[in-house]
């Protein structure tokens, strides 16, 4: 019997397998130095990914447990971070409900998070935020070591991320800047997938608002200085959340995918649609397409009130620059946009930033707004390769208007 394909683009699986074997990637093919396989490994097809990442996770788990037994907490924390990331990567390619291998890997991910909390240099708490009558949004709250009252960042992960993705415990770049951080498994992500909390409609906005409700009650959190930081698909969710709930004091939306109804499900890697249909709890492609058409920030941006930063690669295929320009122009709040020269979707190890990731300057921007109280009324920066970064003398006027193709 010929197997029925779930989506029309599933017949391109052989191309994904070939790309994974030759390039080490199944999406965002522009970056050749950013692999989706464990270091030193080659996957010959997509089915190998969970096993390869599980094996990498088990290695770091063994090293972490040994270091913990020997009393080397800093070393143990770093290895647990790697084990957390590897188990997270192992479970992600399995996009089927109630799959026993996925459940096992998610349980191991939870175990590594709890073990890491035993060795980390600051408190990390599990938080369950009530949502939709009997369900809960799973979060991780990273507190400053002294638990002082301070600004808090709500991290909104991307489509291929979970709450465990940021921050790393062995080097918490947000904590270094004086921020508490809460990371959430919003609808369609991580624990929410296991709990069948779906990424449809306004579920993400309502879940994010519930997390903010929780933060308002925490004595460590300065409720007047809550910022949102979303990346990739989280760039879309964070903007929609900021238009829905006006209690945040700043929003940083980066690694742009502001309008998922444009390119991500149509001309980019088929894996995006395969995974997101699972996140939405849908198997009917036509019904999913109807919902996907509503995934846009168009018509919402004039409702955002707090200072807002947009950060995008100049040639990001998931957000053509003309789309980013249109979103920027639609904002009526204090606003800033960084266009990273010659970059694409994963904004990691950037030449433009001397080899660092996007996290550091974006957290600097959040510090400037939330701590120093400074925000530009309107600024566009073109962050050049070899330049002095987004805070330098790099103001730019885009050569095209909203809706005009940049390339």
N, C-alpha and C positions, 0 to 999 in steps of 0.2 A: 504494500500500500504506500503510495506516495505521500510523504509527510506534508501537511498543510502548513504554509508559512503564516506566522502571526502578522508580520508587516510585509508590504511589498518589497521593502529594501533588505529583508532578511536574505534574499538571494545573492547579496553581496558579501556574505560571510567569508567566502574564500578570499576575497580581497582583504578583509580585516586580518585573516590568518596570515596572508602573505606579508602585509604591512608589519604585523607583529614580529614575524620571523626575521624580516630584513631590516626593520627600523626600530623595533622594540616599542612600538606604539600602536594603539588602536583608535586614536583620536588626536586632535591637535597636532597634526603631522609636521607642522612648520618647524617645530623645535627638534633638532636632531640630537641635542645633548641632554635631554630630559626624559629618561626612560620610564616605562611602565612595568618593568620587570626588575627583580632584585639584581643588585650590582654583580656583574660578572656572569649573569645567566642569559640564556637564549630560549625563548618560548617559540615552539614551532607552530602552535595554534592556540586559539583562545581558551580551549578547555584545559590547557596546562597551567593557566595563571593561578587559580586557587591553590593548587598543589605547590607550585614554586614559592608563592608567598607564604604558605603555611610552613614550609621547610625553613625559610629564612626567619620566620617568627619563632619557630621552635629553637633555632640556634641562639637568637638573642635572649629568649626566655631562659635557656640553660645558663648563659653567661650572667644574666641578671640575678638569677637565684643564687648562683655561686658567689657573686660579689656581695649579695645581701647577707648570706651566711657568714662571710668573712668580715662583715661590718663595714664594707666599702659602699656607703650609701650613695655617694655622688656617681660612682661607676654604675651601680645597680640602677639608678634612676635613668641614666642615659640609655642603658640597654633595654630597660622597660619601655622607654619612649620608642625605641626601634621595634620592639616586639609589638607594641600597640599599633604602630603604623603598618607593620607587615600583616598582622591579623586583620586589620581594617581593609587593607588591599586584597587580602585573600577572600574575604566574604563578598566584596563588592561585585565581582563579575557574575555572581550567581543571582539572577533576577527572577526567582520563582518563589511564590508563597509556600511556607511550611517545608522548605527544603531542609532535610536533616543535616546536610553538610554545612549549609549556611548557618543554621541554628548553632551547631557545634562551634563554628568559627566565631560567631558573635558571642557565645558564652566564654570562649577563650579570650576574646577582646575585653570583655568585662573583668575577667580575672586579672589580666595584665594591668588594667586601670587601677584596680583595687590594690594590687601589690605595689604599683608605683606610688600610690598615696602613702604607703608605709615608709618609703625611703625619700620622698621629695623633701626639699628644703623649705617648703611652705605648705599651708593647708590646701587640700583639694577635696571638695565635698561633692557627693552625688546629690542631685536635687530632682525631685519628681513634682512637676507642676500640674495640678489638676486641669483637665481639658475635656470638653464635650461629654460631661456626665459619666463619670466612672473611668475614663481613660486618663493618661498622663503623658506630658512631654518630658522626656529624659534630658537632663542637663548636667554639665560639670561646672562647678564654681571654683575658680582658682583665686584664692584670697592672698592678699599681701601678707608677709610673714607676721607682722604685728597686728593684723586685723583692724587697722585704723580706718576711720571713716574716710572714704576716698571715692573718686570717680570710678565708674564701672563701664566696661565695654561689653555689649552683647554681640557675640560673634555669630554670624549667620553663615554656615558652611555652604560650599558649592554642591552641585548635583552629585559629584563623585567623592564627596567628603562626608564626614560625620562629626559629631561633637568632639571626637578625640583628635581631630586634625590640628587644632590650634587651641592654646599655645603648647609648645613643648615644655615639659616640666624641668628638663635639665638646663634649658635656657629660655626663660619666659620673657620675651622681649617686651610684652605689655607690662608685666610686673616691674621690669627695670625702669619703666617710665612712670611708675606710681599708680597703675590701674589694677583694680580687680577685673577679672574676666569671667563671664558666664558664656559657655558655648552650648548651643541647643541642637538636639535632633528634631528639627521641625518635621511637619508632615512629609512623608516620603523619604526620610533620612534615617539611617541607623536603626535605633531601637523602635522608632515609629513605623518602620517597615515591618518589623517582627510583630508589632502590635496592630498592624493594619490601619494606621492613621494616614490617610492618603493625601497626596499633594494635588488637591483639586480646589477650584473655586477660591474662596478667601480663607481657606484653612490656615495658610501660613501666617497671614496677618493676624488672625485671631489667636493663634498659638503664640506668636511673638508678643502680642499684647498681654497674654496671660503670664508670660515670663517677666514682663515689665511689672505687672501687678506684684509678682513675688519679690522682685528686687526692691520695690518701694517699701517693703516690710523688713528688709535686712538692715540691722544697725550699722553694718560696715559700709553700706552703700550710700553715697551722697545722691539722694534722689533727684536733685536739681542738675546733676552732671552725669547723666546716662547717655552714652554714645552707642551707635550701631555701626558695626563693621561687617559688610557682606562681600564675598568674593564669588566670581563666576555666576552660577545660577543664583547664588546669594546676593549678587549685585542687584538682580531683579527683585528678589524677595525683600531685601532691605529697603529699597525705594518704595515698594508697595506698602511695607510696614510703616515707613515714615509718613506716608500719605494718609494712613489709617489711624495712627496713634501719635498724638502730638506731644507726648511727655519726654521724648528724647531731646537732648541738647545739641546733637551733631550726628550726621550720618556720613560714613565713608563707603562708597560703592565702587568696587574695583574689580579688575580682571573681567571686563564688561561682557554682560549678556543681558542688557537692559530690556530687550524685546525678544523673548524666546519664540514668538510667533513668526520671526523672520527667517533665519538661516539654520538654526541648530537642528531642527527636525526634518529639514528638506534637502539641503545640499551639503551638510557636514557629515561626519562619520555616522553610519547607521546605528552605531552603538548608543548614541545619545537617545534616539527614539526608543530603542529596545529597553533601555534602562528606565527611562522616564515613564513609559507605559506601565511598567511594574510599580514604580513609585506612586502612580495615580491609581493603581489597582484595576487596570483596564486591559482587556484582551481584544476588544473590537477597535480596529484601527480607524474606521470612519468616525466612531463616537469620540475617540481620542482627538482626532483632528479638529472636531468641533470645539472641544475644550481648549486645545492648544491655540486656536485662533484668538482666544480671549486673553492669552498670556502676553500682556503688553503694559508698559507704563504710560502709554499715550492716554491723555485725559486725566491723569492722576498727579502730574508733577506740580501743578499750581496749588495743590493741597499740602505740599511739603513746606514746613515753616522754618525749620532749623538750618544752620549752615550745612552745606552739602558739598562733598568732594566726589567727583567722578574721576576714575583713573582707567585708562585703556591703552592697549597696544595700538600703534598706528595702523597696523594691518591685521587686526584681529578679525578672523572670518566669522566669529560668532556675534560680532557687533561691528559691522562696517562703520567707518568713521562718520559717515553722514548721519547714521542713526544716533551715535553718541552726541554729535553736534545738535541734533534735533532735541534730544532729551535735555541737554544743557540749556538750550534756548527756552524750553518750556518751563524750566524752574524759575520761580519768582522770588526765592529766598536768597540770602548771601550764598554765592556759589563759586566753585573753582573746578577746573578740569585739567588733568594732566594727560597729555598725549605722549606716550613713550616711543621715541623714534625707532623705527624698524623692528618693533616687537609685535608679538602675536597674542596668543591667549594665556599660556602659563607665564606669569610675570615673576620668574625665579631666576636667580643667578644672572642678573642683568648687567650688561656692559654699561648701560646708562647710569647704574648705581654702584659702579666699582665692584661688581660681582655679588652684591647683596640682593636680597629679595625685596618685594614690594612692601612687606610688613613694616620694616623699620621707618621709612619716610611717611607712610600713612599713619602710623602711630604717633610720629612726630607732629603731623598735622592735627590729629585728634588732641594731642597734648596742648598744642597752641590754642585750639578752640576751647577745650573743656577746662584747662588749667589757667592759661594766660588770658583767656577771654578775647582772643583776636580772630577775626574772620574777614576775608576779603569780600567786598560786595559783589565783585565779578572779576574773575581772572582765568585765563587759559594759558597753560604752560606747555611748551614743546621741549621735552626732556631729551636732550641729545646724547648720543653715544660720545663718551669722552668729555661731557660737559660737567657742570658743578651741581647737577641735581635739580629737583623740582622747585627748590626754594631760591635758586639763583636768578640771574637776569635772563630769563627765557620766555618772557611774555610773547604770545603768538596770536595772530589773527588767522583763523582757518581760511584757506583759499576757496572753500565752497560753502554755500548756504545749506540749511536743512533741506534734505531731499535730493540734493545734487550729488551724483556719484563722485567719490573722492578718487577712485581708480577704476 
